[in-house]
Structures are given as C-alpha cells and as structure tokens.
C-alpha cells in the first residue's frame, strides 16, 4: 500500500473537549462533502482541489437559484470542473420527485415540442407502441418522463419503474401510474373524480346551467354527473345543459330503442338523475322500478308512469289518470272492457291508447260464449285463507288482485277450488284488496 502525502495525522482532528466552542473544520474548505454558498456563482467557483463527484452544495441566497445541488459524474461530461454537471438534488434517482411520486408533467405527447422552456416536463408516449417524432424523441422508446435542460440543450430522461405515479396538469382525471417494467410497461390513467354532483338551474325550462363544479374543465365520457334539475322541462328536443360554461349540450333520454327526445315536464325536480356525456349529448337515465313500468288502474297525482318503446301496458277495466301517463313513440296502452278517465292528469301520445271490448265468439259445440267478470273487496290477515264464490261456472279463469287504496297491482296466493270458487291467502296483512275474476 502506498503511503499518503501531505500533512499526515495519526488520529481524527478533534477539539480538546467536546464542549469547546470551536469547529474542527470549515465545510467549504474540505474536499467533497456538503458545501454552502450564498450564490450560484460562488458554487461554480469551487476550486478543483475541493471538488469530489457526488458532493452536495446548498445555494441559500440567490432567489430562484436557491436549492441543494449535486455534482453528478457524466451528467454533462466527465470533467469535474464542468459546472453543467451540477443538478438539482431531489433525494431520488434524478427523477425530480421522491420515492414513487414524480413531479407533475405538462401533458402526454408523441411529438417533441419545438421550443421548450427550461424545466418543461412531459410523458413521451404512454408505452413502447407510441410513434414518437422529433429530432430527439424519434430515437426514444415511448414511456420516458422527459425534462428540457436548457443548459445542455437536451432532454433529461427518466425511465419509469413499476408503480411510479405522477400528475398530468393538462387533464381533469390527471393521475397516471406506470404498470410493468420499462420499456414493456405502460402508463395507465388512474380515474378519480368520476362521480360529480350538481344542481342544474333554469328560468325557461329549456336551458339549464350549473357553475357548481369548479374543478371541471371539460366534458368527459368517463364521468357520471348526478344531476338535480331545479324545475321541470318545458321543451323536448331543445332542452340543453351547460356546466361551467363549457358549452350547452342537448339532453336525450336512454330507452330500449336508443336515444329519444324528452317529453314535456318529464324531468322531475325531486329526482336525482344520472347523466353521462357521449361526445355529443348528455344521456339521462330515467329511474324505473324493477319492471319497465308499474301496472296501476289508478295513477295518482304525484305519480308518473312511463311506457317505453315496444312495451304494452295492458289493463282490464277503467284506467284513471290523476298524475301523468307518458307513452313513448312506439309504446302502447291497451284497456280491456273499460275506458280512459282523466281525473286532472295528462297522457302523452294519447293516440297510442287502444280501448278494446272483448267480443263474443263461437263456443265449442255451437252457440256463443262470453267472458264474464266478478269483482269483490277483501280485507286479509296474514296467513288466513279466504274463500270467494265467483259463480262463473268455469275452471278457465284469470284472477287479478289490486291494492284498492294505492291502485297498485299486488301478488297473493290463489287456489282454484271449483268451477265457481277460489281460495286466497297472503303472507302479509292487507287492508283492502280488490279481487277481479274473469272467465
């Protein structure tokens, strides 16, 4: 082993007492280590005898140049006095971030910017399939995080690792996570803020607006808008929604036949609607029960029943409408042996209502036969069987049961006991059940 040269000491230089108020060395006079200077110019003036690769230097009084820098071997060159080898120290691997969170990028590009500013950062292509172009980028494999270095007039490249996450400032859903190993992995969007809640106001029932989403900068088809309309609509195909002044888009309803115009007064202020944007329209999903519609012989004043396209609303006896009966263009309402009674209610597309009288026809063995009806009201206790004599003298019967109070069709247990009688029972108590027997 060769001997050292210079002033040789046989032990560490230390104060006589650990409590002595003196220093054993000045950081700016040692080789390498951590130096500190007020300005960038002083940092750049560090003599070669005090430089060491990997050393740190903190600049503390030079405005925007303040920070801790590292002298990185081979960053610009292998010359230790080349001040272009100083890089801002982040504590990581040169990725300008910490751990697996990287600093934000401006956007995701496939084409290299022609006049970048110092520090501009981008994702150069989401993955290796990206077709990159530009004097520098054309030689890259997609997926790099790149930062423009005006000192070197070149891009600093960071190879992403599995799990790296960053924010793309130019997008609403702005978080991206790298999945896999570079360069076979890819950047994948982390969807956040997908469900947004708003109230849409209107003064005319045609034009709805909302300014309640301060972080929404564009309409996206991967977002859901939970919307309360302040008032019902007056128009049909002319109803629009404009959020944050991003542009008025027509509202269409989704049906089994695709997209249809709204009906007048179809939007109910007491309902929260789910809207999605398809690139052209706001599509509204109207809430329904488990069935396409509820069969009722009386539609109450606070109720709306909609008959979708290519569905049939079939009822025996009178249909009383106190609320709203909305029939889509290709929907149909059929009333057997009864009539349509408007008791303060409204019916759209009333031409789609068919009133049918059950005709007489030939009976087997000659003569004629007819369909007869028997109806009665019954109060039922849970688990009790009730016998009803209908006197129709036939085993070919149809039995319907209704809640007399609400007008809703209900389901109970029915057993045919003879050609003139049935037994009924229910698992729950019912105050007033209308039983209709046809045969």
Secondary structure per residue as TSV (DSSP state, phi and psi in degrees):
chain	resnum	aa	ss	phi	psi
A	1	X	-	360.0	131.0
A	2	X	-	-74.4	148.9
A	3	X	-	-83.1	147.6
A	4	X	-	-71.8	157.8
A	5	X	-	-116.4	161.0
A	6	X	S	110.3	-162.3
A	7	X	S	-81.3	108.4
A	8	X	-	-93.3	138.3
A	9	X	-	-125.2	150.9
A	10	X	S	-98.9	0.9
A	11	X	S	-156.6	170.0
A	12	X	-	-65.3	144.9
A	13	X	-	-79.3	119.4
A	14	X	-	-139.1	156.9
A	15	X	-	-65.4	161.2
A	16	X	S	-61.4	-37.8
A	17	X	S	-133.1	140.6
A	18	X	T	-63.0	-16.9
A	19	X	T	-90.9	-3.3
A	20	X	-	-64.9	136.6
A	21	X	S	-87.7	61.0
A	22	X	-	-139.0	161.2
A	23	X	-	-102.4	153.2
A	24	X	S	-91.4	-15.8
A	25	X	-	-164.3	159.9
A	26	X	-	-104.8	129.7
A	27	X	G	-61.8	-30.4
A	28	X	G	-82.3	-0.8
A	29	X	G	-112.6	5.6
A	30	X	S	-102.7	164.2
A	31	X	S	-87.1	129.3
A	32	X	S	70.9	-148.5
A	33	X	S	70.9	-148.3
A	34	X	E	-119.9	113.2
A	35	X	E	-100.9	167.0
A	36	X	E	-145.3	129.8
A	37	X	E	-138.3	157.4
A	38	X	S	-71.8	-35.7
A	39	X	S	-129.1	162.8
A	40	X	H	-65.1	-35.2
A	41	X	H	-62.8	-39.6
A	42	X	H	-66.1	-39.2
A	43	X	H	-59.7	-44.4
A	44	X	H	-67.4	-18.5
A	45	X	T	-90.1	2.5
A	46	X	-	-57.8	127.4
A	47	X	-	-73.2	157.4
A	48	X	G	-59.8	-31.6
A	49	X	G	-67.2	-16.8
A	50	X	G	-111.6	8.2
A	51	X	-	-98.0	145.5
A	52	X	-	-148.3	137.6
A	53	X	T	-57.7	134.9
A	54	X	T	90.9	-7.3
A	55	X	-	-64.2	159.5
A	56	X	E	-115.1	150.4
A	57	X	E	-144.6	126.3
A	58	X	E	-99.0	125.9
A	59	X	E	-100.5	122.1
A	60	X	-	-118.6	-5.9
A	61	X	S	-144.6	52.7
A	62	X	S	-137.5	40.9
A	63	X	G	58.2	-127.5
A	64	X	G	-69.5	-10.8
A	65	X	G	-83.5	-6.7
A	66	X	-	-59.7	142.2
A	67	X	E	154.8	176.7
A	68	X	E	-106.2	128.8
A	69	X	E	-116.0	153.0
A	70	X	E	-121.4	139.1
A	71	X	E	-87.8	101.9
A	72	X	-	-99.9	125.3
A	73	X	T	-65.2	128.9
A	74	X	T	76.6	6.0
A	75	X	S	-65.6	-48.9
A	76	X	S	-109.7	-37.7
A	77	X	-	-161.4	-178.6
A	78	X	S	-102.8	15.0
A	79	X	-	-91.7	118.9
A	80	X	T	-69.7	-20.3
A	81	X	T	-89.3	1.2
A	82	X	-	-77.9	108.4
A	83	X	G	-70.5	-8.2
A	84	X	G	-71.1	-10.2
A	85	X	G	-82.4	-5.8
A	86	X	E	-76.8	129.2
A	87	X	E	-126.3	151.2
A	88	X	E	-66.2	123.9
A	89	X	-	-82.3	127.7
A	90	X	-	-110.3	-10.5
A	91	X	S	88.5	-4.2
A	92	X	S	-111.2	-143.8
A	93	X	S	-107.3	31.8
A	94	X	S	86.5	11.9
A	95	X	S	-89.0	2.4
A	96	X	S	57.5	53.2
A	97	X	E	-168.8	-162.9
A	98	X	E	-137.1	139.6
A	99	X	T	50.8	-123.6
A	100	X	T	-103.2	9.8
A	101	X	E	-103.2	118.9
A	102	X	E	-96.9	157.5
A	103	X	-	-63.1	154.8
A	104	X	-	-62.5	157.0
A	105	X	B	-114.8	159.2
A	106	X	S	-72.4	-42.4
A	107	X	E	-169.2	179.9
A	108	X	E	-107.4	121.6
A	109	X	E	-128.7	151.9
A	110	X	S	-106.3	-16.4
A	111	X	B	-111.0	128.2
A	112	X	-	-65.0	129.3
A	113	X	-	-60.7	143.3
A	114	X	S	-81.8	-29.4
A	115	X	S	-135.8	65.8
A	116	X	-	-72.1	154.2
A	117	X	-	-97.8	157.4
A	118	X	T	-57.4	128.8
A	119	X	T	91.9	-8.0
A	120	X	-	-60.9	131.6
A	121	X	E	-123.8	142.3
A	122	X	E	-144.9	159.9
A	123	X	E	-93.1	120.2
A	124	X	E	-89.4	85.1
A	125	X	-	81.4	139.3
A	126	X	S	-72.2	-30.1
A	127	X	B	-158.8	-174.6
A	128	X	T	-68.7	-13.1
A	129	X	T	-81.3	-9.6
A	130	X	-	-65.6	136.9
A	131	X	-	-94.2	93.0
A	132	X	-	-84.5	145.5
A	133	X	B	-137.0	156.0
A	134	X	S	129.9	161.4
A	135	X	T	-59.9	-33.1
A	136	X	T	-101.4	-44.9
A	137	X	G	-67.9	-24.8
A	138	X	G	-62.0	-19.3
A	139	X	G	-96.0	2.1
A	140	X	S	-91.2	158.3
A	141	X	-	-100.1	128.8
A	142	X	T	-52.8	143.1
A	143	X	T	122.1	-16.6
A	144	X	E	-60.8	146.2
A	145	X	E	-96.1	121.4
A	146	X	E	-118.8	143.3
A	147	X	E	-130.6	128.9
A	148	X	E	-75.8	127.0
A	149	X	E	-110.7	104.5
A	150	X	T	-69.7	-23.5
A	151	X	T	-65.9	-43.1
A	152	X	T	-90.6	-9.9
A	153	X	T	51.7	46.8
A	154	X	E	-156.3	170.4
A	155	X	E	-95.1	130.5
A	156	X	E	-80.7	127.8
A	157	X	E	-109.2	135.6
A	158	X	E	-117.7	121.9
A	159	X	-	-81.6	121.6
A	160	X	-	-71.6	150.9
A	161	X	-	-109.4	161.2
A	162	X	T	-58.9	122.0
A	163	X	T	98.7	-8.0
A	164	X	-	-57.4	138.7
A	165	X	E	-132.9	140.9
A	166	X	E	-150.0	169.1
A	167	X	E	-107.0	136.1
A	168	X	B	-100.2	108.7
A	169	X	T	-65.6	-23.5
A	170	X	T	-85.5	8.5
A	171	X	-	-129.2	157.3
A	172	X	S	-74.7	-61.4
A	173	X	S	-77.7	91.4
A	174	X	-	-102.9	-3.8
A	175	X	E	-91.4	133.5
A	176	X	E	-126.1	140.9
A	177	X	E	-122.4	137.3
A	178	X	E	-88.4	128.3
A	179	X	E	-114.9	121.7
A	180	X	S	105.6	-168.8
A	181	X	S	-108.9	131.7
A	182	X	T	-63.6	134.3
A	183	X	T	-106.8	14.3
A	184	X	T	-87.7	-8.9
A	185	X	-	-85.2	-166.8
A	186	X	E	-157.9	155.9
A	187	X	E	-83.9	128.9
A	188	X	E	-122.7	133.6
A	189	X	E	-70.8	133.2
A	190	X	E	-94.1	110.2
A	191	X	-	-77.6	120.1
A	192	X	-	-130.9	162.5
A	193	X	S	53.7	41.9
A	194	X	-	-81.8	-29.4
A	195	X	E	-106.3	114.7
A	196	X	E	-117.9	141.8
A	197	X	E	-115.4	133.7
A	198	X	E	-151.4	161.4
A	199	X	E	-114.8	126.3
A	200	X	E	-101.5	121.6
A	201	X	B	-103.6	152.1
A	202	X	-	-149.3	151.5
A	203	X	S	-111.6	-10.3
A	204	X	S	-131.2	-2.7
A	205	X	S	78.1	4.8
A	206	X	S	-115.2	-48.7
A	207	X	E	-107.4	114.6
A	208	X	E	-107.5	141.4
A	209	X	E	-135.8	157.1
A	210	X	E	-150.5	138.4
A	211	X	-	-124.0	26.5
A	212	X	-	-94.7	10.0
A	213	X	-	-122.1	80.6
A	214	X	T	-63.9	-21.9
A	215	X	T	-98.5	10.6
A	216	X	-	-97.6	122.1
A	217	X	-	-116.0	-9.0
A	218	X	S	-162.4	155.0
A	219	X	-	-77.9	134.2
A	220	X	-	-127.8	141.2
A	221	X	T	-80.1	0.1
A	222	X	T	-103.7	14.9
A	223	X	-	-113.4	151.4
A	224	X	E	-115.1	129.3
A	225	X	E	-108.0	108.2
A	226	X	E	-83.3	111.5
A	227	X	E	-121.8	131.6
A	228	X	E	-107.6	124.0
A	229	X	E	-91.3	127.4
A	230	X	S	-66.1	-25.7
A	231	X	S	-149.0	158.1
A	232	X	-	-71.4	160.8
A	233	X	-	-85.3	144.8
A	234	X	S	-97.5	-23.2
A	235	X	-	-105.7	179.9
A	236	X	S	-119.1	-84.6
A	237	X	T	-76.8	-7.8
A	238	X	T	-101.1	7.6
A	239	X	-	-81.6	126.6
A	240	X	E	-128.6	160.4
A	241	X	E	-130.9	131.4
A	242	X	E	-126.2	114.5
A	243	X	E	-105.9	128.2
A	244	X	T	54.5	29.1
A	245	X	T	59.3	30.8
A	246	X	S	-85.8	-3.4
A	247	X	-	122.9	138.1
A	248	X	E	-79.8	125.9
A	249	X	E	-121.2	138.4
A	250	X	E	-67.0	140.9
A	251	X	E	-95.6	126.4
A	252	X	E	-121.6	150.1
A	253	X	E	-99.3	145.6
A	254	X	E	-90.4	129.2
A	255	X	E	-130.2	177.3
A	256	X	T	-65.7	-14.7
A	257	X	T	-101.2	8.8
A	258	X	E	107.7	-135.7
A	259	X	E	-100.7	132.7
A	260	X	E	-128.2	159.8
A	261	X	-	-70.2	155.5
A	262	X	-	-68.8	153.8
A	263	X	-	-88.1	156.2
A	264	X	T	-60.9	135.0
A	265	X	T	62.1	29.7
A	266	X	-	-83.4	-28.9
A	267	X	-	-80.9	125.9
A	268	X	-	-105.2	119.6
A	269	X	T	-61.5	-16.5
A	270	X	T	-90.1	2.2
A	271	X	S	-114.0	140.7
A	272	X	E	-92.7	118.0
A	273	X	E	-98.6	148.7
A	274	X	E	-100.2	119.2
A	275	X	E	-115.7	144.2
A	276	X	E	-130.4	152.7
A	277	X	E	-104.8	125.0
A	278	X	-	-101.1	10.9
A	279	X	S	100.5	-19.5
A	280	X	S	-128.5	-48.6
A	281	X	-	-120.1	157.3
A	282	X	E	-86.5	118.3
A	283	X	E	-93.6	126.5
A	284	X	E	-105.8	132.3
A	285	X	E	-97.8	114.8
A	286	X	-	-79.8	134.8
A	287	X	-	-72.8	133.8
A	288	X	-	-127.0	166.6
A	289	X	-	-76.8	-174.0
A	290	X	S	-61.8	-32.1
A	291	X	S	-89.2	160.1
A	292	X	S	-56.5	-33.5
A	293	X	S	-158.6	159.1
A	294	X	-	-92.5	128.2
A	295	X	-	-79.8	118.6
A	296	X	B	-135.1	144.2
A	297	X	S	-89.1	-13.2
A	298	X	E	-136.3	117.5
A	299	X	E	-95.3	111.2
A	300	X	-	-72.5	167.7
A	301	X	T	-62.4	-27.4
A	302	X	T	-98.6	15.6
A	303	X	-	-114.9	150.1
A	304	X	E	-127.7	124.5
A	305	X	E	-115.1	127.5
A	306	X	E	-114.1	133.3
A	307	X	E	-103.2	106.0
A	308	X	-	-67.7	167.0
A	309	X	T	-55.2	137.8
A	310	X	T	64.0	25.0
A	311	X	-	-118.2	152.8
A	312	X	E	-121.2	128.7
A	313	X	E	-99.6	105.3
A	314	X	E	-111.3	125.9
A	315	X	E	-141.3	144.6
A	316	X	E	-101.3	128.4
A	317	X	S	93.5	-173.6
A	318	X	-	-66.1	144.8
A	319	X	E	-114.7	114.1
A	320	X	E	-100.2	126.0
A	321	X	E	-114.1	108.8
A	322	X	S	-102.0	-23.7
A	323	X	S	-104.5	-119.6
A	324	X	E	-131.2	135.0
A	325	X	E	-117.6	106.5
A	326	X	E	-100.7	119.7
A	327	X	E	-112.6	119.0
A	328	X	-	-65.5	167.7
A	329	X	T	-52.4	-39.5
A	330	X	T	-112.7	20.4
A	331	X	-	-86.0	168.0
A	332	X	E	-148.9	140.0
A	333	X	E	-116.7	125.6
A	334	X	E	-119.4	123.0
A	335	X	E	-111.9	119.8
A	336	X	E	-96.0	126.9
A	337	X	S	49.5	48.5
A	338	X	S	-163.0	-164.2
A	339	X	-	-144.3	169.9
A	340	X	E	-97.0	118.6
A	341	X	E	-111.5	114.7
A	342	X	E	-93.2	105.8
A	343	X	S	-109.4	67.1
A	344	X	S	85.2	1.4
A	345	X	-	-97.9	179.8
A	346	X	E	-130.4	149.9
A	347	X	E	-131.1	123.9
A	348	X	S	-90.7	150.8
A	349	X	S	51.5	50.8
A	350	X	G	-63.5	-17.1
A	351	X	G	-68.2	-12.1
A	352	X	G	-89.6	6.1
A	353	X	E	-93.1	123.4
A	354	X	E	-113.6	126.7
A	355	X	E	-104.9	121.0
A	356	X	E	-120.2	127.6
A	357	X	-	-93.5	127.7
A	358	X	-	-68.7	116.4
A	359	X	-	-80.2	156.1
A	360	X	-	-75.2	150.2
A	361	X	E	-146.1	169.7
A	362	X	E	-67.9	137.1
A	363	X	-	-89.8	158.1
A	364	X	T	-65.9	132.5
A	365	X	T	88.0	8.1
A	366	X	S	101.7	169.3
A	367	X	S	79.8	-159.6
A	368	X	E	-128.4	158.1
A	369	X	E	-132.7	158.1
A	370	X	-	-139.8	161.6
A	371	X	-	-96.9	127.2
A	372	X	-	-111.2	161.6
A	373	X	E	-132.5	141.1
A	374	X	E	-127.2	134.2
A	375	X	E	-134.7	145.9
A	376	X	E	-155.4	159.2
A	377	X	E	-104.2	141.5
A	378	X	E	-142.1	129.1
A	379	X	E	-89.9	130.9
A	380	X	E	-123.8	135.8
A	381	X	-	-100.3	148.9
A	382	X	T	-59.9	129.6
A	383	X	T	81.5	1.3
A	384	X	-	-98.4	137.0
A	385	X	-	-96.1	132.3
A	386	X	E	-118.6	133.6
A	387	X	E	-97.2	133.2
A	388	X	E	-124.6	126.5
A	389	X	E	-98.3	114.8
A	390	X	-	-99.4	-20.7
A	391	X	-	66.7	25.0
A	392	X	-	-87.6	-6.3
A	393	X	-	54.0	45.7
A	394	X	-	-156.8	146.5
A	395	X	S	-92.4	-7.4
A	396	X	-	-91.1	82.0
A	397	X	-	-121.9	157.4
A	398	X	E	-121.8	131.1
A	399	X	E	-117.9	124.3
A	400	X	E	-117.4	144.4
A	401	X	E	-130.3	140.1
A	402	X	E	-134.5	149.7
A	403	X	E	-80.0	111.3
A	404	X	T	-64.0	-26.7
A	405	X	T	-78.0	-47.1
A	406	X	T	-96.1	-17.7
A	407	X	-	81.7	5.8
A	408	X	B	-86.8	142.7
A	409	X	B	-72.6	135.8
A	410	X	-	-127.0	166.7
A	411	X	-	-117.7	126.6
A	412	X	-	-133.3	172.9
A	413	X	E	-83.3	128.6
A	414	X	E	-126.8	129.8
A	415	X	E	-126.3	124.8
A	416	X	E	-79.4	120.9
A	417	X	E	-101.9	-23.0
A	418	X	E	-162.3	-177.0
A	419	X	T	-73.4	-8.7
A	420	X	T	-124.1	4.4
A	421	X	E	-149.0	153.6
A	422	X	E	-136.4	158.1
A	423	X	E	-111.3	138.2
A	424	X	E	-127.1	150.5
A	425	X	E	-154.5	162.1
A	426	X	-	-144.5	147.5
A	427	X	S	-77.9	-11.4
A	428	X	S	-129.4	158.4
A	429	X	-	-78.7	137.6
A	430	X	E	-131.1	129.0
A	431	X	E	-75.5	-34.7
A	432	X	E	-153.7	107.3
A	433	X	E	-113.7	124.2
A	434	X	E	-90.3	122.5
A	435	X	E	-106.9	123.4
A	436	X	E	-118.2	121.2
A	437	X	E	-114.4	126.3
A	438	X	E	-119.3	138.4
A	439	X	-	-169.9	360.0
